[in-house]
Amino acid sequence: MLSYQHEYHAGNHADVLKHSVLALLIRALQRKPKPMRVLDTHAGSGTYDLGSPEAQRGREFERGIARVLEERPVPPELAAYIQIVDACNRGDALETYPGSPRIARALLRETDRLELFELHPKAHAALESAFRRDRQVHVHRRDGFEGVLAVVPPPERRGLVLIDPSYETDDDFARVLDVVPALHRRWTNGVIAVWYPLLRRPQAAAFARRLCALDLPRFYRVELEVEPAGGFGLLGSGLAIANLPYGVDAELETLLPWLHRRLAVDGAGGFRARWLTAP
Ligand SMILES: C[S@@+](CC[C@H](N)C(=O)[O-])C[C@H]1O[C@@H](n2cnc3c(N)ncnc32)[C@H](O)[C@@H]1O
């Protein structure tokens, strides 16, 4: 079932957390000159028109990226990500939002590579058209869970897998719990970043507990909750990251309070950034 369309949610608080962490991870991997590869298992369309009927329906970006852009300068930990958002837009207008493929692509060095997996025909076509002539990017129309296992470890042996399913079906929760240990067995030093939703549903909390209980090296968790506890829908989100690159923990500890201050609705929710296994 492929009913999910990220167009409705582009630039929301969950995107802000996910994409700022993605940029920090890529930047940290690039502290060494050796080439690296980013693999995005659920890539989406790549770029989002915030004026589209889908984005305009809930205007979720107004409580996400728009609130971040209201305060300049942004903290240094956000600079690379915000530079990419700014580059998609003219002047102060916020009309376009870059998805994870655009953000990763903007950060690649000449020797780095990006692999994108996307199953939705429309989103896949958008990626194909954006990256057709780009020799550093490979777009797969393939199941991301199964596809990524077939291509790791990459030839560079350094890099990052972003796992960002929609969790619309229970299957996604189970598949994440299967794919993460399998990925780690195949590529022991690969960075694995899993995005997950914070919802009222007990199943979502049980999933986060099981994910964070996996026995993985340098395993770190960030969570940002911004909606009032009585609310429905997405209260916030988190990422569990294995093989967290050195230095990113300190950056996240600085970034999370700032993001919470900007994004929390009347100060609701909270944040955490902490090691799950000894660094
Ligand atoms: C949350 S969105 C991705 C957003 C994107 N990562 C970003 O941050 O801009 C999830 C995407 O996964 C796609 N998808 C769903 N199941 C998939 C699967 N098994 N393999 C690959 N893509 C899938 C959906 O069509 C949707 O575009």
The ligand as a Tripos MOL2 file, in Angstrom:
@<TRIPOS>MOLECULE
LIG
   27    29     1     0     0
SMALL
NO_CHARGES

@<TRIPOS>ATOM
      1 C1          8.4290    9.7300    5.0720 C.3       1 LIG1
      2 S1          8.5140    9.6560    3.3250 S.3       1 LIG1
      3 C2         10.1880    9.9950    2.9690 C.3       1 LIG1
      4 C3         10.6450   11.3950    3.2040 C.3       1 LIG1
      5 C4         12.0840   11.6520    2.8430 C.3       1 LIG1
      6 N1         12.9780   10.6530    3.4280 N.3       1 LIG1
      7 C5         12.5370   13.0170    3.3010 C.2       1 LIG1
      8 O1         13.0180   13.1270    4.4340 O.co2     1 LIG1
      9 O2         12.4160   13.9650    2.5330 O.co2     1 LIG1
     10 C6          8.4220    7.9160    3.0270 C.3       1 LIG1
     11 C7          8.5380    7.5530    1.5470 C.3       1 LIG1
     12 O3          8.7650    6.1400    1.4450 O.3       1 LIG1
     13 C8          8.0990    5.6550    0.3000 C.3       1 LIG1
     14 N2          7.9670    4.1930    0.5250 N.ar      1 LIG1
     15 C9          6.9980    3.5290    1.1990 C.ar      1 LIG1
     16 N3          7.3160    2.2140    1.3160 N.ar      1 LIG1
     17 C10         8.5230    2.0650    0.7080 C.ar      1 LIG1
     18 C11         9.4070    0.9660    0.5430 C.ar      1 LIG1
     19 N4          9.1060   -0.2450    1.0280 N.pl3     1 LIG1
     20 N5         10.5710    1.1680   -0.0990 N.ar      1 LIG1
     21 C12        10.8960    2.4010   -0.5900 C.ar      1 LIG1
     22 N6         10.1130    3.4810   -0.4550 N.ar      1 LIG1
     23 C13         8.9390    3.3200    0.1820 C.ar      1 LIG1
     24 C14         6.8310    6.4430    0.2360 C.3       1 LIG1
     25 O4          6.3210    6.4360   -1.0870 O.3       1 LIG1
     26 C15         7.3080    7.8230    0.7000 C.3       1 LIG1
     27 O5          7.6720    8.6130   -0.4090 O.3       1 LIG1
@<TRIPOS>BOND
     1     1     2 1
     2     2     3 1
     3     2    10 1
     4     3     4 1
     5     4     5 1
     6     5     6 1
     7     5     7 1
     8     7     8 2
     9     7     9 1
    10    10    11 1
    11    11    12 1
    12    11    26 1
    13    12    13 1
    14    13    14 1
    15    13    24 1
    16    14    15 ar
    17    14    23 ar
    18    15    16 ar
    19    16    17 ar
    20    17    18 ar
    21    17    23 ar
    22    18    19 1
    23    18    20 ar
    24    20    21 ar
    25    21    22 ar
    26    22    23 ar
    27    24    25 1
    28    24    26 1
    29    26    27 1
@<TRIPOS>SUBSTRUCTURE
     1 LIG1         1 GROUP 0 **** ****
